[in-house]
Amino acid sequence: MGKAGRYYTEDFKKQIVELEASGKKISELEREYKVTKTTIREWIKRYGNSGEFGAEANRSESEKELRDLRKEVRQLRMENDILKQAALILGRKDV
């Protein structure tokens, strides 16, 4: 059975990042803590960008703006559909 689905706490991730920053090699951390090099590099990258590991904190401004715009488009489409339905209902009552 593989390592899929393994969860690491924020404190553990910070510890690994701090150990690497203090000069410990990634390959040593991999062997000692049984975490892949790719995972360690990703933690270093994420933590270095924002000081946090969460996806929300590590989104670029353009990603955040795109997400907000998509949300607004969904909302406007829903409102438009409601108005279309209301117009159809009101149109039938006049007949």
N, CA, C and O atoms as a GROMACS GRO file, in nm:
protein
  380
    1MET      N    1   0.084  -0.118   0.000
    1MET     CA    2   0.000   0.000   0.000
    1MET      C    3   0.089   0.124   0.000
    1MET      O    4   0.188   0.128   0.073
    2GLY      N    5   0.055   0.226  -0.080
    2GLY     CA    6   0.136   0.346  -0.096
    2GLY      C    7   0.111   0.450   0.012
    2GLY      O    8   0.045   0.423   0.112
    3LYS      N    9   0.165   0.567  -0.010
    3LYS     CA   10   0.156   0.677   0.085
    3LYS      C   11   0.040   0.770   0.053
    3LYS      O   12   0.028   0.876   0.115
    4ALA      N   13  -0.045   0.734  -0.040
    4ALA     CA   14  -0.155   0.820  -0.082
    4ALA      C   15  -0.245   0.855   0.036
    4ALA      O   16  -0.272   0.771   0.122
    5GLY      N   17  -0.289   0.981   0.038
    5GLY     CA   18  -0.381   1.022   0.141
    5GLY      C   19  -0.315   1.058   0.273
    5GLY      O   20  -0.385   1.081   0.372
    6ARG      N   21  -0.185   1.065   0.277
    6ARG     CA   22  -0.115   1.098   0.400
    6ARG      C   23  -0.137   1.245   0.432
    6ARG      O   24  -0.130   1.330   0.343
    7TYR      N   25  -0.165   1.276   0.559
    7TYR     CA   26  -0.190   1.413   0.601
    7TYR      C   27  -0.079   1.458   0.695
    7TYR      O   28  -0.039   1.385   0.785
    8TYR      N   29  -0.030   1.578   0.671
    8TYR     CA   30   0.074   1.637   0.755
    8TYR      C   31   0.021   1.763   0.820
    8TYR      O   32  -0.047   1.842   0.755
    9THR      N   33   0.050   1.782   0.947
    9THR     CA   34   0.004   1.901   1.018
    9THR      C   35   0.085   2.023   0.974
    9THR      O   36   0.195   2.011   0.920
   10GLU      N   37   0.028   2.141   0.999
   10GLU     CA   38   0.098   2.266   0.968
   10GLU      C   39   0.230   2.273   1.043
   10GLU      O   40   0.331   2.316   0.987
   11ASP      N   41   0.229   2.232   1.169
   11ASP     CA   42   0.352   2.237   1.249
   11ASP      C   43   0.461   2.148   1.192
   11ASP      O   44   0.578   2.186   1.190
   12PHE      N   45   0.423   2.030   1.145
   12PHE     CA   46   0.520   1.938   1.085
   12PHE      C   47   0.580   2.000   0.959
   12PHE      O   48   0.701   1.995   0.939
   13LYS      N   49   0.494   2.057   0.874
   13LYS     CA   50   0.542   2.119   0.750
   13LYS      C   51   0.638   2.234   0.781
   13LYS      O   52   0.742   2.246   0.717
   14LYS      N   53   0.601   2.318   0.879
   14LYS     CA   54   0.688   2.430   0.918
   14LYS      C   55   0.822   2.379   0.968
   14LYS      O   56   0.927   2.438   0.938
   15GLN      N   57   0.819   2.271   1.044
   15GLN     CA   58   0.943   2.213   1.097
   15GLN      C   59   1.034   2.170   0.982
   15GLN      O   60   1.154   2.197   0.984
   16ILE      N   61   0.977   2.103   0.882
   16ILE     CA   62   1.056   2.058   0.768
   16ILE      C   63   1.114   2.177   0.692
   16ILE      O   64   1.231   2.177   0.655
   17VAL      N   65   1.031   2.279   0.668
   17VAL     CA   66   1.076   2.399   0.597
   17VAL      C   67   1.188   2.468   0.675
   17VAL      O   68   1.287   2.512   0.616
   18GLU      N   69   1.173   2.479   0.805
   18GLU     CA   70   1.275   2.543   0.888
   18GLU      C   71   1.405   2.462   0.890
   18GLU      O   72   1.513   2.520   0.888
   19LEU      N   73   1.394   2.331   0.893
   19LEU     CA   74   1.514   2.247   0.889
   19LEU      C   75   1.589   2.267   0.758
   19LEU      O   76   1.712   2.277   0.757
   20GLU      N   77   1.515   2.274   0.648
   20GLU     CA   78   1.579   2.297   0.518
   20GLU      C   79   1.644   2.436   0.514
   20GLU      O   80   1.753   2.452   0.460
   21ALA      N   81   1.575   2.534   0.571
   21ALA     CA   82   1.628   2.671   0.573
   21ALA      C   83   1.755   2.681   0.658
   21ALA      O   84   1.841   2.764   0.632
   22SER      N   85   1.764   2.596   0.759
   22SER     CA   86   1.882   2.600   0.846
   22SER      C   87   2.000   2.524   0.787
   22SER      O   88   2.108   2.519   0.848
   23GLY      N   89   1.982   2.465   0.668
   23GLY     CA   90   2.094   2.403   0.600
   23GLY      C   91   2.085   2.252   0.579
   23GLY      O   92   2.172   2.194   0.516
   24LYS      N   93   1.982   2.191   0.630
   24LYS     CA   94   1.968   2.046   0.612
   24LYS      C   95   1.927   2.018   0.468
   24LYS      O   96   1.840   2.087   0.414
   25LYS      N   97   1.987   1.919   0.407
   25LYS     CA   98   1.957   1.885   0.268
   25LYS      C   99   1.822   1.816   0.256
   25LYS      O  100   1.778   1.743   0.344
   26ILE      N  101   1.757   1.843   0.143
   26ILE     CA  102   1.625   1.785   0.118
   26ILE      C  103   1.632   1.633   0.117
   26ILE      O  104   1.542   1.566   0.166
   27SER      N  105   1.739   1.579   0.061
   27SER     CA  106   1.752   1.432   0.056
   27SER      C  107   1.761   1.373   0.198
   27SER      O  108   1.710   1.264   0.223
   28GLU      N  109   1.826   1.444   0.289
   28GLU     CA  110   1.834   1.398   0.428
   28GLU      C  111   1.696   1.403   0.493
   28GLU      O  112   1.657   1.311   0.565
   29LEU      N  113   1.622   1.512   0.467
   29LEU     CA  114   1.488   1.524   0.523
   29LEU      C  115   1.396   1.414   0.469
   29LEU      O  116   1.312   1.360   0.541
   30GLU      N  117   1.413   1.383   0.341
   30GLU     CA  118   1.332   1.278   0.278
   30GLU      C  119   1.354   1.144   0.349
   30GLU      O  120   1.258   1.075   0.384
   31ARG      N  121   1.479   1.109   0.370
   31ARG     CA  122   1.509   0.981   0.436
   31ARG      C  123   1.463   0.980   0.581
   31ARG      O  124   1.403   0.883   0.626
   32GLU      N  125   1.491   1.087   0.652
   32GLU     CA  126   1.463   1.092   0.795
   32GLU      C  127   1.313   1.097   0.826
   32GLU      O  128   1.268   1.032   0.920
   33TYR      N  129   1.237   1.174   0.749
   33TYR     CA  130   1.096   1.195   0.780
   33TYR      C  131   1.000   1.122   0.686
   33TYR      O  132   0.878   1.132   0.702
   34LYS      N  133   1.054   1.050   0.589
   34LYS     CA  134   0.972   0.971   0.495
   34LYS      C  135   0.872   1.060   0.418
   34LYS      O  136   0.755   1.025   0.403
   35VAL      N  137   0.922   1.175   0.371
   35VAL     CA  138   0.843   1.268   0.290
   35VAL      C  139   0.917   1.284   0.158
   35VAL      O  140   1.039   1.300   0.158
   36THR      N  141   0.846   1.280   0.047
   36THR     CA  142   0.914   1.288  -0.083
   36THR      C  143   0.977   1.425  -0.106
   36THR      O  144   0.935   1.526  -0.049
   37LYS      N  145   1.080   1.424  -0.190
   37LYS     CA  146   1.149   1.549  -0.224
   37LYS      C  147   1.052   1.649  -0.287
   37LYS      O  148   1.056   1.768  -0.257
   38THR      N  149   0.965   1.599  -0.373
   38THR     CA  150   0.868   1.685  -0.441
   38THR      C  151   0.778   1.754  -0.339
   38THR      O  152   0.751   1.874  -0.351
   39THR      N  153   0.732   1.681  -0.241
   39THR     CA  154   0.645   1.737  -0.137
   39THR      C  155   0.719   1.843  -0.057
   39THR      O  156   0.665   1.950  -0.031
   40ILE      N  157   0.841   1.814  -0.020
   40ILE     CA  158   0.920   1.910   0.057
   40ILE      C  159   0.943   2.038  -0.023
   40ILE      O  160   0.929   2.148   0.030
   41ARG      N  161   0.978   2.023  -0.150
   41ARG     CA  162   0.999   2.141  -0.235
   41ARG      C  163   0.871   2.224  -0.247
   41ARG      O  164   0.876   2.348  -0.247
   42GLU      N  165   0.758   2.157  -0.258
   42GLU     CA  166   0.630   2.228  -0.267
   42GLU      C  167   0.603   2.305  -0.138
   42GLU      O  168   0.558   2.419  -0.144
   43TRP      N  169   0.629   2.244  -0.024
   43TRP     CA  170   0.610   2.313   0.104
   43TRP      C  171   0.700   2.436   0.113
   43TRP      O  172   0.657   2.542   0.158
   44ILE      N  173   0.824   2.422   0.071
   44ILE     CA  174   0.920   2.533   0.075
   44ILE      C  175   0.870   2.647  -0.014
   44ILE      O  176   0.873   2.764   0.025
   45LYS      N  177   0.824   2.612  -0.132
   45LYS     CA  178   0.774   2.711  -0.227
   45LYS      C  179   0.651   2.783  -0.171
   45LYS      O  180   0.645   2.906  -0.172
   46ARG      N  181   0.554   2.707  -0.122
   46ARG     CA  182   0.432   2.766  -0.069
   46ARG      C  183   0.459   2.853   0.053
   46ARG      O  184   0.410   2.966   0.062
   47TYR      N  185   0.536   2.800   0.144
   47TYR     CA  186   0.563   2.875   0.267
   47TYR      C  187   0.646   2.999   0.238
   47TYR      O  188   0.627   3.102   0.302
   48GLY      N  189   0.736   2.989   0.143
   48GLY     CA  190   0.819   3.102   0.106
   48GLY      C  191   0.740   3.213   0.040
   48GLY      O  192   0.775   3.330   0.054
   49ASN      N  193   0.634   3.179  -0.032
   49ASN     CA  194   0.552   3.278  -0.101
   49ASN      C  195   0.467   3.361  -0.005
   49ASN      O  196   0.457   3.482  -0.019
   50SER      N  197   0.407   3.294   0.094
   50SER     CA  198   0.308   3.364   0.176
   50SER      C  199   0.325   3.344   0.326
   50SER      O  200   0.257   3.410   0.405
   51GLY      N  201   0.411   3.255   0.367
   51GLY     CA  202   0.423   3.225   0.509
   51GLY      C  203   0.313   3.133   0.558
   51GLY      O  204   0.297   3.112   0.678
   52GLU      N  205   0.236   3.077   0.463
   52GLU     CA  206   0.128   2.983   0.494
   52GLU      C  207   0.129   2.871   0.391
   52GLU      O  208   0.188   2.883   0.284
   53PHE      N  209   0.062   2.761   0.426
   53PHE     CA  210   0.057   2.646   0.336
   53PHE      C  211  -0.074   2.635   0.261
   53PHE      O  212  -0.081   2.566   0.159
   54GLY      N  213  -0.179   2.702   0.306
   54GLY     CA  214  -0.311   2.690   0.246
   54GLY      C  215  -0.317   2.740   0.103
   54GLY      O  216  -0.244   2.832   0.065
   55ALA      N  217  -0.404   2.680   0.024
   55ALA     CA  218  -0.418   2.716  -0.118
   55ALA      C  219  -0.466   2.860  -0.134
   55ALA      O  220  -0.420   2.931  -0.223
   56GLU      N  221  -0.558   2.902  -0.050
   56GLU     CA  222  -0.612   3.038  -0.062
   56GLU      C  223  -0.504   3.143  -0.044
   56GLU      O  224  -0.501   3.243  -0.116
   57ALA      N  225  -0.415   3.122   0.050
   57ALA     CA  226  -0.309   3.219   0.076
   57ALA      C  227  -0.205   3.221  -0.035
   57ALA      O  228  -0.131   3.319  -0.049
   58ASN      N  229  -0.198   3.115  -0.113
   58ASN     CA  230  -0.095   3.104  -0.215
   58ASN      C  231  -0.144   3.130  -0.356
   58ASN      O  232  -0.071   3.107  -0.453
   59ARG      N  233  -0.267   3.178  -0.369
   59ARG     CA  234  -0.317   3.213  -0.503
   59ARG      C  235  -0.261   3.348  -0.544
   59ARG      O  236  -0.244   3.438  -0.462
   60SER      N  237  -0.233   3.360  -0.672
   60SER     CA  238  -0.187   3.488  -0.724
   60SER      C  239  -0.306   3.584  -0.733
   60SER      O  240  -0.421   3.541  -0.726
   61GLU      N  241  -0.277   3.712  -0.750
   61GLU     CA  242  -0.385   3.810  -0.761
   61GLU      C  243  -0.474   3.782  -0.882
   61GLU      O  244  -0.596   3.797  -0.875
   62SER      N  245  -0.412   3.739  -0.993
   62SER     CA  246  -0.492   3.710  -1.112
   62SER      C  247  -0.581   3.587  -1.089
   62SER      O  248  -0.694   3.582  -1.139
   63GLU      N  249  -0.532   3.488  -1.015
   63GLU     CA  250  -0.615   3.370  -0.984
   63GLU      C  251  -0.733   3.410  -0.895
   63GLU      O  252  -0.845   3.362  -0.915
   64LYS      N  253  -0.708   3.496  -0.798
   64LYS     CA  254  -0.815   3.541  -0.709
   64LYS      C  255  -0.919   3.621  -0.788
   64LYS      O  256  -1.039   3.604  -0.769
   65GLU      N  257  -0.871   3.708  -0.876
   65GLU     CA  258  -0.962   3.790  -0.956
   65GLU      C  259  -1.046   3.702  -1.049
   65GLU      O  260  -1.166   3.723  -1.063
   66LEU      N  261  -0.982   3.603  -1.112
   66LEU     CA  262  -1.054   3.512  -1.201
   66LEU      C  263  -1.162   3.436  -1.124
   66LEU      O  264  -1.273   3.420  -1.173
   67ARG      N  265  -1.128   3.388  -1.005
   67ARG     CA  266  -1.224   3.316  -0.923
   67ARG      C  267  -1.342   3.405  -0.888
   67ARG      O  268  -1.458   3.362  -0.894
   68ASP      N  269  -1.314   3.530  -0.850
   68ASP     CA  270  -1.421   3.623  -0.816
   68ASP      C  271  -1.509   3.655  -0.936
   68ASP      O  272  -1.631   3.663  -0.924
   69LEU      N  273  -1.447   3.672  -1.053
   69LEU     CA  274  -1.524   3.701  -1.175
   69LEU      C  275  -1.612   3.584  -1.215
   69LEU      O  276  -1.726   3.604  -1.258
   70ARG      N  277  -1.561   3.463  -1.202
   70ARG     CA  278  -1.642   3.345  -1.234
   70ARG      C  279  -1.762   3.335  -1.140
   70ARG      O  280  -1.872   3.300  -1.181
   71LYS      N  281  -1.740   3.367  -1.014
   71LYS     CA  282  -1.848   3.365  -0.916
   71LYS      C  283  -1.954   3.469  -0.953
   71LYS      O  284  -2.074   3.442  -0.946
   72GLU      N  285  -1.909   3.587  -0.992
   72GLU     CA  286  -2.001   3.694  -1.032
   72GLU      C  287  -2.079   3.655  -1.157
   72GLU      O  288  -2.199   3.684  -1.166
   73VAL      N  289  -2.015   3.590  -1.253
   73VAL     CA  290  -2.084   3.545  -1.376
   73VAL      C  291  -2.192   3.444  -1.341
   73VAL      O  292  -2.303   3.452  -1.394
   74ARG      N  293  -2.162   3.350  -1.253
   74ARG     CA  294  -2.264   3.252  -1.210
   74ARG      C  295  -2.383   3.322  -1.148
   74ARG      O  296  -2.498   3.289  -1.178
   75GLN      N  297  -2.355   3.419  -1.061
   75GLN     CA  298  -2.462   3.494  -0.994
   75GLN      C  299  -2.547   3.569  -1.096
   75GLN      O  300  -2.670   3.565  -1.088
   76LEU      N  301  -2.484   3.638  -1.190
   76LEU     CA  302  -2.557   3.715  -1.290
   76LEU      C  303  -2.639   3.624  -1.381
   76LEU      O  304  -2.751   3.660  -1.418
   77ARG      N  305  -2.586   3.509  -1.417
   77ARG     CA  306  -2.663   3.414  -1.500
   77ARG      C  307  -2.787   3.366  -1.426
   77ARG      O  308  -2.895   3.354  -1.485
   78MET      N  309  -2.771   3.338  -1.298
   78MET     CA  310  -2.884   3.292  -1.219
   78MET      C  311  -2.990   3.402  -1.211
   78MET      O  312  -3.109   3.376  -1.228
   79GLU      N  313  -2.947   3.525  -1.186
   79GLU     CA  314  -3.041   3.636  -1.180
   79GLU      C  315  -3.110   3.657  -1.315
   79GLU      O  316  -3.230   3.686  -1.319
   80ASN      N  317  -3.037   3.643  -1.423
   80ASN     CA  318  -3.093   3.658  -1.557
   80ASN      C  319  -3.200   3.551  -1.583
   80ASN      O  320  -3.306   3.580  -1.638
   81ASP      N  321  -3.171   3.427  -1.543
   81ASP     CA  322  -3.268   3.320  -1.561
   81ASP      C  323  -3.396   3.347  -1.481
   81ASP      O  324  -3.507   3.321  -1.528
   82ILE      N  325  -3.380   3.400  -1.360
   82ILE     CA  326  -3.497   3.432  -1.278
   82ILE      C  327  -3.580   3.540  -1.345
   82ILE      O  328  -3.703   3.531  -1.349
   83LEU      N  329  -3.515   3.642  -1.397
   83LEU     CA  330  -3.587   3.749  -1.466
   83LEU      C  331  -3.659   3.698  -1.590
   83LEU      O  332  -3.772   3.740  -1.618
   84LYS      N  333  -3.597   3.609  -1.666
   84LYS     CA  334  -3.661   3.551  -1.784
   84LYS      C  335  -3.786   3.474  -1.744
   84LYS      O  336  -3.890   3.486  -1.808
   85GLN      N  337  -3.775   3.394  -1.638
   85GLN     CA  338  -3.890   3.317  -1.592
   85GLN      C  339  -4.002   3.409  -1.544
   85GLN      O  340  -4.120   3.384  -1.570
   86ALA      N  341  -3.964   3.516  -1.473
   86ALA     CA  342  -4.065   3.610  -1.425
   86ALA      C  343  -4.135   3.678  -1.541
   86ALA      O  344  -4.256   3.697  -1.538
   87ALA      N  345  -4.059   3.715  -1.645
   87ALA     CA  346  -4.118   3.779  -1.762
   87ALA      C  347  -4.215   3.685  -1.832
   87ALA      O  348  -4.320   3.728  -1.878
   88LEU      N  349  -4.181   3.557  -1.840
   88LEU     CA  350  -4.272   3.459  -1.901
   88LEU      C  351  -4.400   3.444  -1.820
   88LEU      O  352  -4.509   3.438  -1.877
   89ILE      N  353  -4.387   3.439  -1.688
   89ILE     CA  354  -4.504   3.424  -1.603
   89ILE      C  355  -4.593   3.548  -1.612
   89ILE      O  356  -4.715   3.537  -1.624
   90LEU      N  357  -4.532   3.665  -1.605
   90LEU     CA  358  -4.610   3.789  -1.613
   90LEU      C  359  -4.673   3.806  -1.752
   90LEU      O  360  -4.783   3.859  -1.764
   91GLY      N  361  -4.604   3.760  -1.854
   91GLY     CA  362  -4.658   3.767  -1.991
   91GLY      C  363  -4.780   3.681  -2.007
   91GLY      O  364  -4.871   3.718  -2.081
   92ARG      N  365  -4.785   3.566  -1.941
   92ARG     CA  366  -4.901   3.476  -1.950
   92ARG      C  367  -5.023   3.533  -1.880
   92ARG      O  368  -5.136   3.513  -1.925
   93LYS      N  369  -5.001   3.603  -1.769
   93LYS     CA  370  -5.114   3.659  -1.694
   93LYS      C  371  -5.185   3.770  -1.770
   93LYS      O  372  -5.304   3.791  -1.750
   94ASP      N  373  -5.113   3.840  -1.854
   94ASP     CA  374  -5.172   3.949  -1.930
   94ASP      C  375  -5.262   3.898  -2.042
   94ASP      O  376  -5.348   3.972  -2.090
   95VAL      N  377  -5.245   3.774  -2.083
   95VAL     CA  378  -5.322   3.721  -2.195
   95VAL      C  379  -5.458   3.678  -2.152
   95VAL      O  380  -5.537   3.631  -2.234
   0.00000   0.00000   0.00000
